[in-house]
Amino acid sequence: MASPDPALAGAAAVALTGLAEAYRPRPITPLMPWRYSNRLVKPYVITARGRAWDDGMVALARSAASRQLEFDDAMGGVGLGVVVLHLGDDGVYLVVQSWAKDFQSRLSIFSGFDVDDLRPAPIGAAPCIWELEVLSHERASYVNHILNAEVDVASWLDDALDTRPQPAADGIPSGT
């Protein structure tokens, strides 16, 4: 391990080492786009180890996200958005991002013990490392397909992040 900067000695160095040892990538599953009369949304599900999702959870998340997206539209949304349902170790998180006029975005976070318990997250809450992976991909996708292109919405919709483990090409049908 490289020698740490003296500014990060002691407890800070221990904390960083603990984070590095505990970090594991989480599967990110893109879902079929949500189509509304005036909006297109790219939804994702992130799952911590041992967590599973189902269509009922996604429906509850979609309902909560839709209310936020309607508000975002009224505040200047351009009709494109991203929703991340994250089933974490310590609860459930819903991140709603809408692209808005003047190169801005609106970001809202909801949290709860379960999907049917989602409430606005406390002021100051920000996306976690796994949610930021999706948002980073989506920022690049928006720039590449909408801002740097000729507003290629179809390509934007097709450009989804998928980090689920893939079976080996020479594996048996069970994927192992």
N, C-alpha and C positions, 0 to 999 in steps of 0.2 A: 504494500500500500504506500502511495506517495506520502511524503511528510506533509502534515496539515499546515495550513497557514497559522501563524501564532495567534491571529485574531479569533480563530476557531479552535482554541485549545480547551481542554477540560471537558465540562459538561456538554458544550456544543459539539465537540468532536465525537463524544460518545453517542449523542443523539443522532448525528448524521450517520455514524456507523450502524446504529440500530435500524435506522430507516432503510439504509442500503441493503442490509441483510434480510429485512422483512419484505421488501418490495417483490411482488410477482405480477407479471402482466395479467390482465383479466380479459376474457373473451368479450369482444364487441360484436354484436349481431345487428346488422342493418335489417330493417323491416321494409315491407312494401310502402311506397310513399302514400301519405294521406293527402287526398285530393278534396278540396273544398271548392265552392263556386268562385272564390276570389283569392285562393291561397294554395300553395304546395308546400308540404312539410316532409322532411326526411327524418323518420324516427329510428332510434337505436335503442338496444337494450345492452347494458353491461352487467355482468354477474360476478360476484365474489365466489370463491370456492364454496361449493355446497349449496349455492342458491340456484333456484330454478324459477322460470317465469312461465306464464301461460297467457292465453288470449284474454282471459278475464282481467288480469293485471294490466295488460296493454289497453284494454277498453277503459278502465278507470283512469289510467294515465292520460289517455287521449282526451277524455272528458275534462280533466283538470287543465291540460295544456290548451285545449280549445278555448276555454274562457280567457286564459292569458293572451292567446294569439289574437282573439277578438279585440281585446284592449290595445294590444300592440298595433293592430291595424288602424285603430282610431288615433293612435299617436304617431302615425306616419310610416307604418310598415309598407314594404313594397310587394308583399305577397309570397315571400319565400322564407322558410323557417326550418329550424332543426330542433328536435326534441330528443332528450336522452333520459331514459328510465334506468337508474342505477340501483340494483339490488346489492347493497353493500353489506359488510360484516356487522355494522352497527345500526342499520336502518335502511330506509329507502329514500332515494333522492330523485327529483325530477328537475331537469334543466331545460328551460325553454328559451331559445334564441330566435329572434326575428331580425331579418335584415331590414334596415330602414333607409329613408332618404338621406342624402348628403354623406354617404359612406359610413353611416353609423349602424349600430346594432343595439337591440334591446335584449337584456339578459335577466331572466327571473329564475330563482331557485326555490324549490319546495322540498320539504323533508317530512319524514314521519317514521313511525315504527313499521308501518305497512302501507301498501299502495292506497288503501281506502282511508288512510289517516294523514294524507298530505296536507301540509299547511305552508304558508310562506316561510322561508328560512329566515333566521334572525338577520338583522341588518349587519352587513359586513361579511356574510358568508360568501364564499367564492367556490367555483368548481374545483373538484379534487384532481389529482394527477391523471386519473383514468378518464374523467369527463373532459379534461383539457385536451387529451389525445384526440377525441372526437371533434371538439371545437376547433382545434388546430387544423385538422384535416378539412373541416368544412369551410374554414376561412380561405384556405388555399383553393378549394374547389370553387367557391364563390368568385374569387379573383380570376381563376383560370377560365371558367366557363361563362361567367356573366360579365364581369368587368373588362377582362382582356379579350373576350371573344365578341361574337356578334349576338350576345344574349342567347346562348345555346342552353335553354332550360332542359332539354332532353338529356344532354351530356351531363349537366349538373345533377339531375336526378339519378343518372346511372353511376356517377362517381361516388360510391359509398365505401366507407371504411369497414372492413370485415377482418377481424383478428381471431376468428374461431380457429381452433386447431384443425388442420386438414389431414386426412388419412394419407399415409405414404402411398405413392403410385403403385408400388409393388406389394402393398399390404393386402391382407385378406379382407373380405367384405365387411367385417365388423369394424374395420378401420385401425386395427392394431398391427 
